[in-house]
Structure formats: structure tokens, C-alpha cells
Amino acid sequence: MLSGRSIGIIVWLLLGWMKPLSANTLVLSPAQGRYDLVPFVSAFEDKEGRFSVEDIRNIDQAGSFIPVSDLHKSSFGFTRSTIWFKVSIRNESERLQWILGSLRPDFYLFEVFIWQGDSQIAAKNIGTLHHPRDPYTRMPFGRFELPRDQDLTVYFRIRSDLQLAINFIVLDDQHHLDQATLENSIFYAYYGCLFALLVYNLCLFIFIRYKDYLMYVFFSSAMLLNAIVQGGYAEMWGFPWPLASTRDAHLVICLPAIAAMLYTRSFLNLARIAPKLDKLILSVVCLAVGLALLLMTPWGFSFSRYVSLFDLFSLFFVFLGAVTAIRHGDRTAVVFLIGWGSLASSVAVWVLGNVGVISKTTWVAVSPLMGNMLEMVLMSIALALRIKEIQQSRIEAEMKARERDNLQHLLRMVCHDISNPISIIKTVFFLASRRSQLKPDELKQWERVKRASDSIEGIINQVRRYEAFRSGKLAFELKPCSLRKVFEDIDFFFQTKAIEKGVKLSWRFIEESNDILVLADSTSLTHEIFNNLVSNAIKFTSEGGSVTLDAERIDNFAVITIRDTGIGMPRDILNLLFDPKANISRRGTNNESGTGFGMPLVKTFLEMFGGSIHIDSVEQQTGSVQHGTTIEIRLRIATSDVALPKT
């Protein structure tokens, strides 16, 4: 399974000392029908693969076999060496027929030699390439007759293109049948579950066209193929597939890691929420693909040991990506993480069984299958939840779009309907103001009516222009505009208002030149941008304060700075200043009202002109001296002879 063997090697090297093994003779008693040979095994590595069993006998007599308890490992990893194992057995039961072999299906060479004293009494090849197979199992098992009350020496000659691990047992017929039946039942349940999920999600992809279902199909196919090949079933079923034999099984062991990383980045949408992590995962995937291609070359086997690194990388990226997605509010990532946690937990149980911390039962041996089966089911549930979230988001988006259209329609109706009463009010004011017999108090009241109607009309005009711009109906042509003329207009519009409030309004050009030409629409620049900004500055500045406009040229930009000594803005309002949905309207120092549309409109038009705006503000506190707001606007420089496109 994914990363299991690689983790087993690492943990065994760290924990192998926890349970020392004995090198005594194994005694087969009448009361027991199953024995684990590993505690009694010694090993010798034939790096060239050139020794015969007779040579090994001489090497054994010379004391060159090393007990596994001294090796502190149950796996030799990826190796081209032939490994010889020796175990001493004495049969003290009535049963003469015993079944010897391994619970690992990935040996393409597994020869058994039994010696009684100096005589060889049995020799058999039970490797996975040997046919015909035992009818009950795909495991390398062979039936041998073990004489009673005799000291026997059994040699196993092993080669594997996968990680070579030790797991030898001796069984009687009943235990062999029970073992084969149980394992086949578990494996077939696992294969059936994965195949059903694969077909189900493939059909969903065909009908829904959601790419994560296709990535799931790729991931589950990689896991299924890897389990079939490494489980020995491809050969047991007699399928003449490429890469189907255990001799070629090392060529597919990169697939689960590659598929896991690709599925993780797709399902968790890491390209959007964590682009750096996404790029790192893609880089590791490319390296894993390169290694997989390298393994197919004649000299590629020597690089097989690096496959374990990619298994560990895939687990690391899976958990890191899931945690990142959860922190971004992805609820389906919780199910995703639980699924991978179940696989990691089952692999941990398998590792503890390999290193001897817990008993290596059949259920411990197949725990990665059970964990992977639960993981794949949870992955499918996570996909279903993700589709439900997407559908819910689409429904909410459609509802918001309808609500927005309705509000815009209502807004247009209100603006249109209010315009007629405002026109009547202004006409009545004009007629009334021409009457000479008006008393001062009456004239003052009529002025208040005029001011109120102008305010309402201003609100309507701002709403109309803002909606026209957002809908794309507002078009204008960028032309060279004189900042001097803009400042003079601002002075004309607001100087009286500033004097009435006791605020000093002034402007200047910092450079020696008396004007700067900028790219803009003159009407919008004056009325939508500077009118809003200067009006706000005066509104929030108390009597005795000042509002200044400075302009200077810096490189290809005109920089206009508007400073006031007003009450400033709190941080929460400053952060939402340009958000048209936020309700940040507040009263001025003389209780002046505002609409809240001005600042979003300013930013919108500046962006259309290719300009920018930056605001700093210090809120007035009790006893504070320095307070107020500073606004910096940047506009592109233009000359009068430049031909500019329409925007």
C-alpha cells in the first residue's frame, strides 16, 4: 500500500531493538498448527547471486549467517542481491505434511532446500513465477514432508524487485486453508469496493463533468492497479498484462504517490488558496514521474530506493494541504483529512506489527487494505459534499444576482420618480425667491428648502452616474486636462462654503510651472473626484481648520495631495472607505449629512483614468494635537497634442 513499506523500513530501524529475536530451533508440537519462523531466522546476503545451496552450506558452517536479531531489521529494502535465510526445525508432532512459505506475494524467486544432517531431503521452487500455483492462495507456499524427531535445516533463497521483507510461516492444512480463505475474502472485498467506487465516480464525471471526479478515478485506478500487482493477483489470475508480474511490479510503485498528490491539489483547490504549496507539489510530481520513467530503463532499478521518499512526500503534502484548506474554511477538507488519517493509522498498525511491537496477525497484515478502503469511501463522500457546496453556491449566486437586479430596478424607479417632485420644488423656490415682499425668516426657510432639494438632486445624480458606470453605459474620452482649471473650479464652488464654516481653503503648485496636464475626463475629474474629496475635507474640518491642495510632477505622474486638519477617520471606516456595500456615512462637524456613494465613485473614476488614491488619517482624540486626513492622488501626465483612445 501507499508508503507502508517505506515507513516500515524507517520505523524498524528505529524500533528494531525493542523486541530481540531468538535464534533457537523451532519445535513443531502436536498442539499447534501455525508457526512464525522469523524469530528463528538467520540471513546471508549473496550480492552476486552466484552461490549454490552447497556453497551456502559451507558458508553456514563457517559462521557467516547472521541472526535477524543482530540485523535489527525485517526488510532488506530494494536490492538486487540474492538473500539466503536459514532456520532450524524439529518436528515433534504426529503430522508429517507441513506447508512452508511466506505471507508476502512479491518474491519472483523463492526456493526452499531442506537438509537432514549432511543430506538434502527436499528442494522446491515456490516463487510467484512458478506454475501451477497452489489452488488456495496467490502466496508462495509449498508442501513438504518433515520427518519426526529429526533436526532439520531449511534454507530459503529469495529475490524480489520490490522491497524484500521477511515474513515466513509454517502451517498445517487447516490453518493454510483458513489463512488463504480469510486473505482472499479481504482482498476481494477491497478490490470490489475500489472498483465499484471507480465506476461510480467515472459515471458521475461523465454526467456532471466535474474534474475532481476524473482525478478521483485516476487516484483509485492507481491504488487498485498497485494493489493487484503487488498483491500477486495479476499472476494468480493469469492476466498477460504489461507490468502485471511481480518481476515488473517495481515499475508501478510510483503511481499511488503521483496520483495522491495530483488528487490532493485538485480537490483542495491549492492553486487558489496556496499557490506556493501547489507549485511545490507539482515540482515533486514531476520528479516522481521522472523516477517512474527511469525505473523502466535497464539501469533504473538502482533508483528504486528513492520511491519511498515520494511516498512520504505524498503523505506530508496531503496532510499539509488538508490543514491549509481547513484554515481557509473548506469544510469538505475535514472529511478528506479524516480519510487520509484512517489510512495513516492503519499503516501505523501494519508497521508496529512488522517491527514486533504488536503481534503480526492476519488482520494486522491487511490493515493497510482496510484503511485504504475506508479512505476511498470517505474520499467519495467528500466529493459528494463538494458538489453539494458548489450547487449551493450557484443557487446563492443566482439569488444574489436576482436581488441585485431587483434593487437596481427599484433604484432607477426611485431616482426617476423623485426627479419630478424635485423639479417642482426648485420651480416653486425660483418663483418664491422673486417676490420682493418675502420676510427675512421666510427667505431663510425657502433657502433651506432649496438646499435640501439640491442635496437630494446631488444624491440622485451620484447614484445615476455610479450605476451607469458599473453597467458600462457611461463612456468618456480621456483628454489632457488642466489641473489649474480644476483647482480654480473647486475654489469657485467651495470657497464660499469654506468661509461660512470658518475653514481656510487654498491650493498651489509646488513646481515653478503654473499648471500640469493630466489624462482624464474634465467633467468627472472636477465633479466626481475633487468635488467629493474637497467637500468631505470641509465637512469634517471644524472652524479654524484648513484644507490645502498641493500639486507637483513626479516622473510621469502628477501627484495631488489634499490635507485637512479635520477630525480624521477611525480605522474601521478607513478600511471600508471604498466599499460601495458598506454603510460608513456619518455626520460632519456641523451635522452635515452624506450619501456614502462619494468615495467608491472617486476610486472607480481614478482607476478608469489609470490613476490611484491613497489615504492616511489620524482620528481626533481628547487632548490630541495632530489629527486630520491626507489624501494622495496620482494621475498620468499628458500633453495637449497626444491622441488618446476612448474609454
ABEGO torsion letter per residue (X at the ends): XBGAAAAAAAAAAAAAAABBBBABBBBBBAABABBBAAAABBBBBBAAGABBAAAAAAAAAAGABBBAAAAGBABAEBBABBBBBBBBBBBABABABBBBEBABAABABBBBBBBBEABBABBBBABAABOBBBAABABBBBBBBBBBGBBBBBBBBBBBABBBBBBBBBBBAAAAAAAAAAAAAAAAAAAAAAAAAAAAAAAAAAAAGBAAAAAAAAAAAAAAAAAAAAAGAAAAAGBABBGABAAAAAAAAAAAAAAAAAAAAAAAGAAAABAAAAAAAAAAAAAAAAAAAAAABAAAAAAAAAAAAAAAAAAAAAAAAAAAAAAAGBAAAAAAAAAAAAAAAAAAAAAAAAAGABBBBAAAAAAAAAAAAAAAAAAAAAAAAAAAAAAAAAAAAAAAAAAAAAAAAAAAAAAAAAAAAAAAAAAAAAAAAABAABBAAAAAAAAAAAAAAAAAAAAAAAAAAAAAAAAGABBBBBBBBBAAAAAAAAAAAAAAAAAAAGBBBBBBBABABABBBBBBBAAAAAAAAAAAAAAAAAAABBBGBBBBBBBBBBEABBBBBBBBABAEBBAAAAAAAABAABBABBBBAAGBBBAGAAAAAAAAAAAAAGBBBBBBBBBBBBGBABBEBBBBBBBBBBBAABBBBBX
